[in-house]
Amino acid sequence: MPYQENLKTKCPETLPRLEGNTGQLLAKALLIYQDIYPVCAARHNALVNEINKRERELNNE
């Protein structure tokens, strides 16, 4: 059974870099990370769960 396409989508490899050393610039980068992380983590966790489920099914046959 093939995996869902969204589970095969990689997370961004390039994250925003700090543009300076002020709190405002740090906050700007952290807000972007805050948007990226939940999507990537949810996708990764779903993929791990699917792989574990399939392995359990194979071991029970």
C-alpha positions in Angstrom: 0.0 0.0 0.0 1.5 3.4 -1.0 2.1 6.2 1.5 0.0 9.4 1.3 1.7 12.0 -0.8 1.7 14.6 2.1 3.6 12.1 4.3 6.3 12.0 1.7 6.8 15.8 1.6 10.0 17.0 3.1 10.1 19.7 5.7 12.0 22.9 4.6 15.7 22.5 4.7 16.4 26.2 4.8 15.2 28.1 7.8 15.2 31.8 8.1 18.5 33.3 9.4 18.7 36.0 11.9 19.1 39.3 10.2 20.7 41.0 13.1 21.1 40.9 16.9 18.0 42.8 18.1 15.1 41.3 20.0 12.8 42.3 17.2 14.7 40.4 14.6 14.9 37.4 16.8 11.1 37.5 17.3 10.6 37.8 13.6 12.6 34.6 12.9 10.9 32.7 15.8 7.5 33.6 14.5 8.4 32.0 11.2 9.8 28.9 13.0 6.5 28.8 14.9 4.6 28.5 11.6 6.9 25.9 10.1 7.4 23.5 13.1 3.8 22.3 13.8 3.2 21.4 10.1 6.5 19.6 9.8 6.2 17.8 13.2 2.6 16.7 12.5 3.6 15.3 9.1 6.7 13.5 10.5 4.7 12.0 13.4 2.0 10.8 11.1 4.6 9.1 8.9 6.2 7.5 11.9 2.8 6.3 13.1 1.9 4.9 9.7 5.2 3.0 9.4 4.9 1.6 12.9 1.3 0.5 12.1 2.4 -1.3 8.9 5.3 -3.0 10.7 2.9 -4.2 13.4 0.5 -5.5 10.8 3.3 -7.4 9.0 4.5 -8.9 12.3 1.0 -10.1 13.2 0.5 -12.0 9.9 
